[in-house]
């Protein structure tokens, strides 16, 4: 079916109407979690099951008030969990919207880049090499279009597409056909460019009808999640075994089997660190959302773990270190047969006219470019012509493009063949790397040396240099390759692309953080060296693509240990650079934008695709997408990645530490023949503190001052390995010893219920002290009081306020089996809770004074 749509595309109003009628251009099953599904998942958590079991047991025992309060706590914890999960889901949903495939369409006659889900029937898609096709469509114009339809057919060989003839259009054929005009959603344009009219979206597209591979994908488990899952499994076995032993010991020693069951449930609740799952979901997801605010989109959450460990950043020059705002500032022309050369520096503000010598150079640079360019260099050539040639015969808006020759790895030049209006022989214009243009022109050694010297002089000032050539051709049988034209050298153009203002500072931050920056560019070596000097990259030899081709993998690995600038690098050579760095044990982050960059992006530990100029293939191969294509954003992302990992480690160390005294107070008093100190209600209250503390409080912790002064962490090091695990456990043991001591001391002059209140107040304050103590790896607890974190103070205030109510509100005190404490005793308990972490503060002080690595 041919849709009645003008070549200018739809209007915004028409598009909105069709989007409302047809729905979003989304695949079946691409849905987020509903509130009900989150509730179901939450209620299946062991902690909730234990709370429900305890509440039910109290009801069976006839203790209605205790049972109702426990069920009420279930609702409170559920609400808190739903808030956390909802916040996480909203963050993930916004990331899904941002990272969904983008499409360039014509709306109201103007190109507009929109989310793929907003594409509607009748839209005109503007397609270029590397684009993922957003919807089923019919090609209405195009050049050398080839599409990879393997997603639908399984065949890896691309198929050619031709523009549709409206009178011959039939029902769309099945995918895989050659020389047809039909394009399909999800397939990949691997060559050429063109425009297409959308015929079907969403579930009405070919991929929508046959189902989507996304439904079969399972979320990737990161190394951290695997490591934590093993820890939780070990603790779950310990919790089950210890609870069973406690039930048996309690029942046999005291003959109270219902009390034994309650004690066993309390111990299981105390030992089960179900907060690990919450932390591993909430912190990375909200961290990814924070990264999006830094113009970095996270396509794979697991990449955040690796980002802070990056030791080498491989970056493009153009658009990443520089502004990608090209301006022609110098021209070099060879005049006449005498081969005399002339050079001109251009200042658009003061240079009113362009000497006739340079008119042909400007003219053919435009003829070798597309008429409506997206490329910054080609835009610069058009601006040059519009400024200086607008009243001359050198602008040929009425000429017809007959043939195109694109860039190839073998020849870094492109040519356009034009049909002049007067019917003269075809005019051929070529532009490209100076050495490629010299090769096309078959120049003698003297001419090549003269031009090479001019290129070197221009490139040494940081200019990007392109050569231009012209030819004439009669007939319609186009040569198979550009070398078969009789080209004449026209001249050189030097383009300035200023370094981004923040680059020097960003490179300096990398240096202090122990991260090496390697610039990789296809540009001329002298240009690359000049830009590296401006960016203050480490000095050293420049490795060229030609020199690299002569090196073995082992030799390249050795060379990359010292090289900071790689020039004249072909996209496919980037993969070898990444592999060489990885072989040396480096953690590599790599930027890229083209189709040929995809293998290197996928091979890197963290692939970073360009969001502005990058292709869909590059974005899909990458873990991160850089929205503003700015190197400084990568450095900010590394900083934030280190912060996220720091906060993950702080949070999980706190969880491990706080469960030790809770489990100890649920177990040891029973084994020692003391009165029971913790019932399920007490542990449920503590969970109300632990849950928001481990997720919301630590997630909001600001970046530590020294985060970019440390060397990259070992990406393979375990989060709970060695000293970190030991200190977390020792923190918990320290609090446990103080609380047990408080219980023993209190029992000497207080009643049983007062002793329980005294020990519980000490435990709650020890819990709060652990939060403050774990806020910083090296800073003191007292210093942390000056670091802003509003969520922390809210949690602390609510905790202490509720503790006061539990001790002094009569009906609540009865539920907790407390009796009101004299105020001095309560203050003593709170002071003991603080003292329980002082020893750890002493260790942090010694670490601050010691030159050894910090924890």
ZAMARGU-4260 file (C-alpha; in steps of 0.2 Angstrom, whole numbers, plus 5000, padded with zeros to 4 digits):
<rodrens>
0) 5000/5000/5000 | 5007/5017/4995 | 5003/5030/5009 | 4998/5047/5003 | 5011/5058/5011
5) 5021/5072/5003 | 5040/5070/5001 | 5041/5084/5015 | 5035/5071/5027 | 5021/5073/5040
10) 5016/5088/5050 | 5018/5087/5068 | 4999/5087/5070 | 4997/5072/5058 | 5011/5062/5067
15) 5003/5065/5084 | 4986/5059/5077 | 4993/5043/5069 | 5003/5040/5085 | 4987/5041/5095
20) 4978/5030/5083 | 4991/5016/5080 | 5000/5017/5097 | 5019/5018/5099 | 5031/5009/5088
25) 5036/4997/5101 | 5038/4978/5100 | 5027/4966/5110 | 5033/4962/5127 | 5043/4978/5129
30) 5034/4982/5145 | 5040/4988/5162 | 5036/4980/5178 | 5018/4985/5185 | 5015/4989/5203
35) 5006/4972/5206 | 5021/4963/5199 | 5033/4972/5211 | 5021/4968/5225 | 5021/4950/5221
40) 5040/4949/5219 | 5042/4958/5236 | 5030/4947/5245 | 5040/4932/5239 | 5056/4938/5248
45) 5061/4927/5263 | 5060/4942/5275 | 5042/4945/5271 | 5038/4927/5273 | 5046/4926/5290
50) 5037/4942/5296 | 5020/4934/5290 | 5025/4918/5299 | 5029/4927/5315 | 5013/4937/5314
55) 5002/4922/5311 | 5011/4913/5325 | 5006/4927/5337 | 4988/4926/5332 | 4988/4907/5335
60) 4995/4911/5352 | 4981/4923/5355 | 4992/4938/5356 | 4981/4948/5344 | 4989/4965/5347
65) 5007/4958/5344 | 5001/4949/5328 | 4992/4965/5321 | 5007/4976/5324 | 5018/4963/5315
70) 5006/4963/5300 | 5006/4982/5301 | 5025/4982/5300 | 5024/4971/5285 | 5013/4984/5277
75) 5026/4998/5282 | 5041/4988/5275 | 5031/4984/5260 | 5027/5002/5257 | 5046/5007/5259
80) 5051/4993/5247 | 5038/4998/5234 | 5045/5016/5236 | 5062/5010/5233 | 5057/4998/5218
85) 5046/5012/5211 | 5060/5024/5211 | 5072/5012/5203 | 5059/5007/5190 | 5056/5025/5185
90) 5075/5028/5183 | 5076/5012/5172 | 5060/5017/5162 | 5068/5034/5159 | 5084/5026/5154
95) 5074/5014/5142 | 5066/5029/5134 | 5083/5038/5132 | 5092/5023/5125 | 5078/5017/5113
100) 5083/5018/5095 | 5083/5035/5087 | 5076/5039/5070 | 5079/5054/5059 | 5063/5059/5051
105) 5056/5073/5041 | 5043/5083/5050 | 5035/5099/5043 | 5048/5097/5030 | 5063/5098/5042
110) 5074/5084/5048 | 5070/5079/5066 | 5078/5066/5077 | 5065/5057/5087 | 5064/5041/5098
115) 5060/5026/5087 | 5044/5023/5097 | 5037/5039/5090 | 5039/5034/5072 | 5022/5033/5063
120) 5015/5027/5047 | 5019/5039/5033 | 5035/5046/5041 | 5049/5049/5029 | 5065/5041/5037
125) 5082/5049/5032 | 5094/5034/5032 | 5113/5033/5032 | 5126/5019/5034 | 5125/5011/5051
130) 5107/5016/5055 | 5095/5003/5062 | 5079/5004/5053 | 5065/5010/5065 | 5050/5003/5056
135) 5044/4994/5040 | 5046/5005/5025 | 5047/5007/5007 | 5063/5015/4999 | 5059/5030/4989
140) 5076/5036/4985 | 5094/5030/4988 | 5111/5026/4983 | 5120/5009/4984 | 5109/5004/4998
145) 5113/4987/5006 | 5104/4980/5021 | 5108/4966/5034 | 5092/4957/5037 | 5100/4943/5046
150) 5089/4947/5062 | 5074/4941/5052 | 5081/4929/5039 | 5097/4922/5048 | 5107/4926/5032
155) 5122/4936/5036 | 5125/4942/5017 | 5117/4960/5015 | 5104/4962/5001 | 5103/4977/4989
160) 5088/4988/4989 | 5082/4999/4975 | 5070/5014/4976 | 5052/5010/4973 | 5042/5014/4957
165) 5025/5019/4964 | 5016/5011/4949 | 5024/4994/4952 | 5022/4993/4971 | 5014/4977/4977
170) 5012/4969/4994 | 5028/4969/5004 | 5038/4953/5000 | 5046/4943/5013 | 5063/4948/5020
175) 5078/4943/5011 | 5074/4948/4994 | 5087/4956/4983 | 5084/4972/4972 | 5068/4976/4981
180) 5062/4992/4989 | 5055/4985/5005 | 5064/4989/5022 | 5060/4980/5038 | 5060/4986/5056
185) 5076/4981/5066 | 5087/4978/5051 | 5103/4987/5048 | 5108/4998/5034 | 5126/4993/5031
190) 5130/5003/5015 | 5123/5018/5006 | 5110/5031/5011 | 5093/5036/5006 | 5075/5040/5012
195) 5060/5028/5015 | 5042/5030/5018 | 5035/5021/5034 | 5022/5008/5030 | 5020/4998/5047
200) 5025/5001/5065 | 5025/4991/5081 | 5016/4975/5081 | 5010/4977/5063 | 5029/4977/5057
205) 5037/4961/5051 | 5047/4959/5067 | 5031/4963/5077 | 5021/4949/5069 | 5034/4935/5071
210) 5039/4940/5089 | 5055/4948/5095 | 5071/4941/5101 | 5070/4953/5116 | 5057/4942/5124
215) 5070/4928/5125 | 5084/4938/5132 | 5087/4937/5151 | 5096/4951/5161 | 5115/4949/5162
220) 5121/4945/5179 | 5136/4955/5183 | 5152/4949/5192 | 5146/4958/5208 | 5129/4950/5208
225) 5137/4933/5205 | 5149/4936/5220 | 5135/4942/5231 | 5123/4928/5226 | 5136/4916/5232
230) 5138/4926/5249 | 5119/4926/5251 | 5118/4907/5248 | 5131/4904/5261 | 5122/4915/5274
235) 5106/4907/5270 | 5113/4890/5274 | 5120/4897/5290 | 5104/4905/5294 | 5093/4890/5292
240) 5106/4879/5301 | 5107/4891/5316 | 5089/4894/5317 | 5085/4875/5317 | 5098/4872/5331
245) 5091/4887/5341 | 5074/4880/5340 | 5080/4863/5346 | 5091/4870/5360 | 5077/4882/5366
250) 5063/4869/5365 | 5074/4855/5374 | 5081/4867/5387 | 5065/4877/5391 | 5051/4866/5385
255) 5043/4880/5376 | 5042/4875/5358 | 5031/4889/5352 | 5043/4901/5360 | 5057/4891/5352
260) 5049/4894/5335 | 5048/4912/5338 | 5066/4913/5343 | 5071/4903/5327 | 5061/4915/5316
265) 5069/4930/5324 | 5086/4922/5321 | 5083/4918/5303 | 5077/4936/5301 | 5092/4943/5309
270) 5104/4932/5298 | 5096/4934/5281 | 5104/4949/5272 | 5090/4951/5260 | 5095/4970/5258
275) 5110/4964/5247 | 5097/4961/5233 | 5089/4979/5236 | 5106/4987/5235 | 5112/4978/5220
280) 5096/4984/5211 | 5094/5002/5218 | 5111/5009/5218 | 5117/5004/5200 | 5100/5009/5193
285) 5099/5026/5201 | 5118/5028/5197 | 5114/5025/5179 | 5100/5038/5180 | 5113/5050/5188
290) 5125/5046/5174 | 5111/5051/5161 | 5112/5068/5169 | 5130/5069/5165 | 5126/5066/5146
295) 5131/5047/5148 | 5117/5034/5145 | 5120/5017/5152 | 5114/5003/5140 | 5121/4989/5151
300) 5120/4992/5170 | 5135/4980/5173 | 5146/4992/5164 | 5145/5004/5179 | 5155/4992/5190
305) 5169/4992/5177 | 5169/5011/5173 | 5177/5016/5189 | 5191/5003/5186 | 5196/5009/5169
310) 5214/5012/5167 | 5215/5017/5149 | 5203/5028/5139 | 5205/5027/5120 | 5196/5042/5113
315) 5193/5049/5095 | 5200/5066/5092 | 5187/5074/5081 | 5171/5079/5091 | 5177/5071/5107
320) 5193/5081/5111 | 5188/5094/5099 | 5172/5103/5096 | 5168/5095/5079 | 5165/5113/5073
325) 5175/5113/5057 | 5180/5129/5048 | 5191/5131/5033 | 5205/5143/5039 | 5219/5139/5026
330) 5220/5136/5007 | 5234/5129/4997 | 5233/5129/4978 | 5244/5124/4963 | 5242/5137/4950
335) 5244/5132/4932 | 5256/5122/4923 | 5271/5131/4930 | 5265/5121/4947 | 5268/5137/4957
340) 5260/5136/4973 | 5251/5149/4984 | 5244/5148/5001 | 5231/5159/5010 | 5225/5161/5028
345) 5207/5165/5029 | 5198/5176/5042 | 5180/5177/5037 | 5178/5193/5047 | 5192/5202/5037
350) 5195/5193/5021 | 5182/5201/5009 | 5186/5192/4993 | 5194/5176/4989 | 5208/5177/4976
355) 5204/5169/4959 | 5218/5156/4962 | 5207/5148/4975 | 5190/5148/4967 | 5192/5131/4959
360) 5198/5124/4975 | 5183/5130/4984 | 5172/5125/4970 | 5178/5107/4969 | 5178/5104/4987
365) 5159/5108/4987 | 5156/5097/4971 | 5165/5082/4980 | 5153/5084/4995 | 5134/5080/4997
370) 5122/5094/4993 | 5114/5094/5010 | 5128/5089/5021 | 5128/5082/5039 | 5147/5080/5040
375) 5155/5095/5049 | 5169/5096/5036 | 5157/5096/5021 | 5147/5110/5030 | 5163/5120/5031
380) 5166/5118/5013 | 5148/5124/5009 | 5150/5139/5021 | 5166/5144/5012 | 5157/5143/4995
385) 5142/5153/5001 | 5153/5166/5009 | 5165/5169/4994 | 5157/5161/4978 | 5139/5166/4979
390) 5141/5179/4965 | 5152/5169/4954 | 5150/5155/4941 | 5158/5142/4953 | 5142/5137/4962
395) 5132/5124/4952 | 5115/5121/4960 | 5108/5116/4943 | 5120/5102/4940 | 5115/5083/4941
400) 5124/5071/4951 | 5127/5055/4940 | 5138/5044/4950 | 5146/5042/4968 | 5162/5033/4973
405) 5163/5031/4992 | 5178/5030/5004 | 5186/5013/5005 | 5199/5006/5017 | 5211/5005/5001
410) 5208/5023/4996 | 5203/5036/5008 | 5195/5047/4995 | 5178/5050/4988 | 5172/5056/4971
415) 5156/5063/4963 | 5153/5063/4944 | 5142/5078/4939 | 5132/5081/4923 | 5134/5100/4918
420) 5118/5109/4911 | 5127/5114/4895 | 5129/5095/4890 | 5148/5096/4891 | 5159/5081/4897
425) 5155/5075/4915 | 5164/5084/4929 | 5172/5073/4942 | 5177/5080/4959 | 5187/5071/4972
430) 5192/5075/4990 | 5201/5065/5003 | 5217/5062/5013 | 5231/5071/5004 | 5241/5055/5001
435) 5226/5047/4993 | 5223/5062/4982 | 5241/5063/4977 | 5240/5044/4972 | 5224/5048/4961
440) 5233/5061/4952 | 5249/5051/4949 | 5260/5065/4953 | 5279/5064/4951 | 5291/5063/4966
445) 5295/5082/4966 | 5276/5087/4966 | 5273/5074/4980 | 5287/5081/4990 | 5281/5099/4988
450) 5263/5095/4993 | 5268/5084/5007 | 5279/5098/5014 | 5264/5109/5013 | 5253/5096/5022
455) 5265/5094/5036 | 5266/5113/5039 | 5247/5115/5040 | 5245/5099/5050 | 5259/5105/5062
460) 5247/5120/5067 | 5233/5107/5072 | 5224/5109/5056 | 5215/5094/5048 | 5221/5094/5029
465) 5211/5087/5014 | 5216/5086/4996 | 5205/5091/4981 | 5207/5085/4963 | 5197/5087/4947
470) 5194/5077/4931 | 5183/5076/4915 | 5175/5061/4908 | 5165/5058/4892 | 5152/5044/4891
475) 5140/5035/4902 | 5151/5019/4906 | 5158/5024/4923 | 5175/5017/4928 | 5174/5003/4941
480) 5187/5013/4952 | 5192/5031/4954 | 5210/5027/4948 | 5203/5026/4930 | 5199/5045/4929
485) 5213/5057/4924 | 5213/5067/4939 | 5223/5084/4941 | 5228/5090/4958 | 5218/5106/4963
490) 5224/5110/4981 | 5223/5108/5000 | 5211/5114/5012 | 5216/5116/5031 | 5201/5115/5043
495) 5202/5121/5061 | 5193/5111/5074 | 5196/5120/5091 | 5200/5109/5106 | 5185/5109/5119
500) 5188/5121/5133 | 5187/5108/5147 | 5199/5095/5139 | 5215/5101/5147 | 5207/5100/5165
505) 5199/5083/5161 | 5215/5075/5155 | 5224/5082/5170 | 5210/5073/5181 | 5214/5057/5172
510) 5232/5059/5175 | 5230/5061/5194 | 5217/5046/5194 | 5230/5035/5186 | 5221/5034/5169
515) 5231/5034/5153 | 5222/5043/5139 | 5226/5037/5121 | 5220/5047/5107 | 5216/5037/5091
520) 5212/5047/5075 | 5212/5044/5056 | 5220/5061/5054 | 5237/5066/5049 | 5251/5062/5062
525) 5257/5080/5063 | 5239/5086/5066 | 5236/5073/5079 | 5253/5078/5087 | 5248/5096/5088
530) 5231/5092/5096 | 5239/5081/5108 | 5251/5095/5113 | 5236/5107/5116 | 5227/5094/5126
535) 5243/5091/5136 | 5242/5072/5133 | 5258/5062/5138 | 5272/5065/5125 | 5279/5051/5115
540) 5280/5043/5098 | 5265/5044/5087 | 5260/5027/5081 | 5253/5027/5063 | 5242/5015/5055
545) 5255/5010/5042 | 5268/5007/5055 | 5255/4997/5066 | 5252/4986/5051 | 5270/4980/5051
550) 5270/4975/5070 | 5265/4958/5076 | 5253/4957/5090 | 5267/4955/5103 | 5276/4970/5096
555) 5260/4980/5096 | 5257/4976/5114 | 5274/4982/5119 | 5272/4998/5109 | 5255/5002/5117
560) 5263/5003/5134 | 5270/5020/5130 | 5260/5026/5115 | 5248/5040/5118 | 5244/5046/5100
565) 5239/5034/5086 | 5236/5043/5069 | 5230/5038/5052 | 5222/5023/5060 | 5209/5013/5050
570) 5193/5009/5060 | 5197/4990/5059 | 5214/4993/5067 | 5205/5000/5083 | 5201/4982/5088
575) 5220/4977/5088 | 5224/4992/5099 | 5210/4987/5111 | 5216/4969/5111 | 5234/4974/5114
580) 5230/4985/5129 | 5219/4971/5136 | 5233/4959/5134 | 5244/4970/5145 | 5231/4969/5159
585) 5223/4986/5156 | 5205/4990/5159 | 5200/4998/5143 | 5186/5011/5139 | 5184/5014/5120
590) 5175/5027/5111 | 5168/5025/5093 | 5155/5031/5081 | 5156/5021/5065 | 5150/5004/5059
595) 5168/4998/5058 | 5170/5003/5076 | 5158/4991/5083 | 5170/4976/5085 | 5182/4987/5095
600) 5168/4994/5106 | 5162/4976/5110 | 5179/4970/5113 | 5183/4984/5126 | 5178/4982/5144
605) 5168/4998/5142 | 5162/5003/5125 | 5157/5021/5123 | 5147/5026/5108 | 5144/5043/5102
610) 5126/5049/5103 | 5127/5064/5092 | 5137/5057/5077 | 5137/5039/5081 | 5128/5025/5071
615) 5115/5013/5078 | 5127/4999/5076 | 5140/5008/5087 | 5127/5012/5100 | 5121/4994/5101
620) 5139/4987/5103 | 5143/4999/5116 | 5139/4999/5135 | 5138/5018/5137 | 5132/5031/5125
625) 5139/5048/5126 | 5125/5061/5121 | 5136/5076/5119 | 5152/5067/5111 | 5163/5076/5124
630) 5178/5068/5132 | 5175/5078/5148 | 5158/5069/5150 | 5168/5052/5150 | 5179/5059/5164
635) 5164/5064/5174 | 5156/5047/5171 | 5172/5039/5177 | 5171/5050/5193 | 5153/5045/5195
640) 5157/5027/5192 | 5170/5027/5206 | 5157/5035/5217 | 5144/5022/5213 | 5156/5008/5217
645) 5162/5017/5233 | 5144/5018/5239 | 5140/5000/5234 | 5155/4994/5245 | 5150/5006/5259
650) 5132/5000/5259 | 5136/4981/5258 | 5149/4983/5271 | 5136/4991/5283 | 5124/4977/5279
655) 5136/4964/5283 | 5142/4973/5299 | 5124/4977/5306 | 5118/4959/5304 | 5131/4952/5316
660) 5125/4961/5332 | 5107/4958/5327 | 5110/4939/5324 | 5121/4938/5340 | 5108/4946/5351
665) 5095/4934/5344 | 5106/4919/5347 | 5118/4922/5362 | 5106/4927/5376 | 5096/4911/5373
670) 5111/4900/5373 | 5118/4908/5389 | 5101/4906/5397 | 5097/4924/5398 | 5080/4931/5394
675) 5076/4933/5376 | 5082/4950/5370 | 5075/4951/5352 | 5058/4945/5346 | 5053/4946/5328
680) 5045/4963/5331 | 5062/4970/5337 | 5070/4964/5321 | 5056/4971/5310 | 5059/4988/5318
685) 5078/4986/5314 | 5074/4982/5296 | 5064/4998/5295 | 5081/5007/5299 | 5092/4995/5288
690) 5082/4996/5272 | 5082/5014/5269 | 5100/5016/5276 | 5108/5003/5264 | 5099/5010/5249
695) 5093/5028/5250 | 5106/5034/5262 | 5121/5027/5254 | 5115/5030/5237 | 5114/5049/5241
700) 5132/5049/5248 | 5142/5062/5239 | 5158/5059/5230 | 5173/5057/5241 | 5186/5071/5240
705) 5200/5059/5234 | 5190/5049/5222 | 5201/5055/5207 | 5217/5054/5216 | 5217/5035/5218
710) 5223/5023/5205 | 5210/5012/5196 | 5204/4998/5207 | 5207/4980/5203 | 5192/4975/5192
715) 5194/4957/5197 | 5195/4961/5216 | 5181/4954/5226 | 5170/4967/5235 | 5170/4957/5251
720) 5188/4950/5249 | 5201/4951/5262 | 5202/4966/5273 | 5185/4973/5268 | 5176/4958/5273
725) 5186/4956/5289 | 5183/4974/5294 | 5165/4973/5291 | 5163/4958/5302 | 5174/4966/5315
730) 5163/4981/5315 | 5148/4970/5319 | 5157/4960/5332 | 5163/4976/5340 | 5145/4982/5341
735) 5139/4965/5347 | 5151/4965/5361 | 5146/4982/5368 | 5127/4977/5366 | 5130/4961/5375
740) 5140/4970/5389 | 5126/4983/5390 | 5113/4969/5393 | 5124/4960/5406 | 5128/4977/5415
745) 5109/4982/5414 | 5103/4965/5421 | 5113/4969/5437 | 5102/4984/5442 | 5087/4984/5430
750) 5072/4973/5428 | 5071/4961/5413 | 5060/4973/5402 | 5071/4988/5407 | 5087/4978/5402
755) 5079/4973/5386 | 5075/4991/5382 | 5093/4996/5388 | 5101/4983/5376 | 5089/4987/5362
760) 5093/5006/5363 | 5112/5002/5363 | 5109/4991/5348 | 5099/5004/5338 | 5112/5018/5342
765) 5126/5006/5337 | 5116/5003/5321 | 5115/5022/5318 | 5134/5024/5322 | 5138/5010/5309
770) 5129/5020/5296 | 5139/5036/5300 | 5155/5026/5302 | 5153/5018/5285 | 5150/5034/5275
775) 5168/5037/5272 | 5182/5024/5269 | 5195/5035/5277 | 5186/5051/5285 | 5182/5051/5303
780) 5164/5049/5310 | 5165/5067/5316 | 5170/5074/5299 | 5156/5065/5291 | 5144/5075/5301
785) 5148/5090/5290 | 5145/5081/5274 | 5127/5085/5268 | 5115/5070/5266 | 5097/5075/5270
790) 5091/5057/5268 | 5103/5052/5282 | 5097/5064/5294 | 5079/5060/5290 | 5082/5041/5294
795) 5092/5045/5310 | 5078/5057/5316 | 5064/5045/5313 | 5074/5030/5320 | 5078/5039/5337
800) 5061/5047/5337 | 5053/5030/5335 | 5065/5022/5348 | 5059/5035/5361 | 5041/5031/5357
805) 5044/5012/5359 | 5053/5015/5376 | 5041/5028/5383 | 5024/5026/5375 | 5015/5014/5387
810) 5005/5003/5374 | 5020/5003/5362 | 5032/4998/5376 | 5021/4984/5381 | 5022/4977/5363
815) 5041/4978/5363 | 5041/4970/5381 | 5050/4986/5387 | 5048/4996/5403 | 5052/5015/5402
820) 5070/5019/5406 | 5076/5034/5417 | 5083/5047/5405 | 5101/5045/5411 | 5100/5027/5407
825) 5094/5030/5390 | 5107/5043/5387 | 5120/5030/5393 | 5114/5017/5381 | 5115/5029/5367
830) 5133/5034/5372 | 5137/5015/5373 | 5131/5013/5355 | 5142/5027/5349 | 5157/5019/5358
835) 5154/5003/5349 | 5162/5010/5333 | 5176/5021/5341 | 5189/5007/5338 | 5185/5007/5320
840) 5188/5026/5319 | 5205/5023/5327 | 5209/5011/5312 | 5204/5024/5300 | 5214/5037/5308
845) 5230/5026/5307 | 5226/5023/5289 | 5225/5042/5286 | 5242/5044/5294 | 5250/5029/5285
850) 5256/5030/5267 | 5249/5012/5264 | 5234/5010/5252 | 5217/5015/5259 | 5203/5002/5262
</rodrens>
